[in-house]
Amino acid sequence: MKTYDWIIIGAGITGAALAYELTKIGFSVLLLEQYQTPQNATRYSYGGISFWSATTAITKQLSTEGLTRHRILSEELNADTQFRELNLLMTISVDINPETMAKSYQDVVIPPHLISIQEACELEPFLNPEAISGALTVKHGHVHPEKTTQAYIQAMIDLGGEIQFGEFIELVTTSMKKCTGVKTNTNTFQSDNVVICAGGITRKLLKSMDIAAKIYFSHAEIIEIPSTDIQLHSLVSPANLQRYELEAESTQIDELWDNPNHEIVSPILDAGVVQFLDGSLRIGQISRVLTNPQAEINSTASEQWLRESITNILPSLGNLPGTWHHCLVAFTQDKLPLIGAISEFSGLHIFSGFSSPFLFVPPLAVRFANFVSGQKDEIIKQMSPDR
């Protein structure tokens, strides 16, 4: 039986990028994915690249590397990721003072510009002027999530990497606490190293091995709308994003996550929309913190909530026919991913929990691949799961 250098669990953007970078360096790599038709967070992502929003030395460095990587990625992977830079319009609700909101962004590397209601509506004519007190705007990167992920996977295969589909059953370990492979419902695969890139199910996967990791997940909900004649001019999101507050609040007491059916905090909705080059739209997003990854959600009520919220901001979009979708989104306590060896088992690693995956995954995949090849990297060290 073949023994791979690396097996990667999960073929979303994290697993795909890492598989490519490891294969590119010369490792033998197997990428494992449960679904032939993706059901992960990458599939329902906006694909945003917020290179302007960095606030620390690490995030500024990685944002620069991420933007540089995206600008050459289509050429390197020999596939169009649809990378572009467009206007991000961050709406400020009528009950919030625009100047106060603008000040809250002054610490980011490229502070957004505060604009008036009239200027916002000139930038995005479909906006409802009565729903906002102003807006912030800044240039924002964007790629097509699935096309970018598939480009990484195909480039990995072209370099000799492999992908297999099957339901994950368990990690193969020895009595000496060494991880030696992965068992699926169709086969058992051997490797020297296993890295978990499983996003929202990472916590459950590790817990099944009695490994406690400070990685969490939310249930994200969107509406996907097929190609439409409406042509938006901007990517629209709220200036006062509630999702980060929800994530911070839900991780204050780690023990709450051990309750198998618990809603730790109330759900929130950040009303926004992105339009892809083919004219399709993704409208979102509801975020729920339910400790059961298989929790049932009332899709009818959720869709109504999403439609009412987007109608308030962009009335033309509220009644367009579309489909409600749900996925799990991984996050951590400090917005930095967990990257590196898991101390409980030799040969077991994690590469998960990215708050802005399309910004940070490409440069960190390069860094991780170089790191496990023997290069020193202080940034990778600071993202250790043992931090």
C-alpha positions, 0 to 999 in steps of 0.5 A, a space after each residue: 500500500 502506498 504511503 503518502 507524505 501528507 494526507 489532507 482532510 477537507 477540500 475547501 479553500 484551505 485544504 486545496 491551497 495547502 495540498 497544492 503548495 505541499 505538492 509543489 514543493 515535492 511532497 506526495 499528497 492525497 487530498 480527501 473530500 467527503 462530497 463530490 459536490 461541495 457542501 462546505 463553507 467555500 461553496 457558499 462563500 462571498 470570496 472577499 479579500 479584505 486586504 485593507 482591514 489589517 490592524 496588526 503587524 502579522 495581519 498587515 504582512 499576510 495581507 500584503 502577501 495575500 494580495 500579491 499571491 492573488 494577482 499572480 494566482 490565475 497565471 500560476 494555476 493556469 485557470 481563471 480565479 476571477 480575481 478583481 478589485 471592486 468597491 466595497 460599500 459598507 452601509 451605516 444604519 440610520 440609528 448609527 452616527 456615521 462619524 462614530 462608525 468611521 472612527 472605528 475603522 481608523 486603525 486599519 491599514 487602509 481606512 475606508 472613506 466616509 461618504 454621504 447618503 447621496 454619494 452612496 446612492 451614486 456609487 450603488 444606485 440600488 441602495 435605499 437612501 432611507 435605510 442608511 445614515 451614510 456609508 464607508 467605501 474602500 477597494 476590496 479584493 474578490 475571487 470566485 470561491 469555487 473556481 479558485 478552489 478547483 484551480 488549486 486542486 487541478 494544479 495539484 493533480 497536474 503536479 502529481 497529487 491525488 484526490 479521493 472522495 469518501 466519508 471520513 471514519 477515523 484517523 489511524 493511530 498507533 499505541 505510541 500516539 502516532 497518526 499513520 493515516 486515515 480510514 474512510 468508508 471506502 478505503 484506508 490510506 497511509 501517510 507520514 503526516 495528516 493535516 486537518 483542514 475540515 473547517 466547521 467539523 474540525 472541532 467534532 473530528 478532534 473531539 472524537 479523538 479526545 483532543 481539545 482544541 480552541 476551534 469553534 463554528 457557526 451555522 451560516 445561512 445565505 440565499 443564492 440567486 441565479 444570474 439576473 439582469 440587475 447589475 450591482 456596482 459594488 459589494 455591499 455589507 454592513 459597516 457594523 458587522 455583528 459576526 465578529 462580536 458573536 464569535 467573541 461572545 460565544 468563545 468566552 466560556 469554552 465549557 458551553 461547547 461541550 453541551 451537545 445541543 446548546 445555543 450559546 448566543 442569539 443569532 445575528 444577521 449581517 445584511 449584504 450581497 455580492 454579485 459574481 461575474 456571471 450575474 449570480 448573487 449571494 445574499 447573507 448572512 445569518 450566523 447562529 452559534 449552535 453546538 450541534 453541527 447537525 442542528 436543524 434550522 427552520 429554512 423558511 423562517 431564515 429565508 424570510 428574515 434574509 429577504 426582509 433584511 436585504 429588502 430594507 437595504 436593496 429593495 430590488 433584490 428582496 423578491 428575486 427567486 433564489 435558494 436558501 443554503 446553510 454551512 458551517 464556518 470555523 473560527 477561533 478566539 483571536 481571529 487567527 487560524 490554528 496552524 501546526 502540529 497537534 501535540 497529542 499525536 505525532 504526525 497530526 497537524 491542523 490548518 483551520 479556523 481562518 476568519 478571512 480565508 481568501 485573504 490569509 489561506 494562500 500566503 499561509 499555505 505557502 508558509 506552512 509548506 515551507 515550514 514543514 520543509 525545514 524553513 523557520 517561520 515565526 508567523 507560523 509558530 505564533 499560530 500554533 494550536 498550543 498558543 
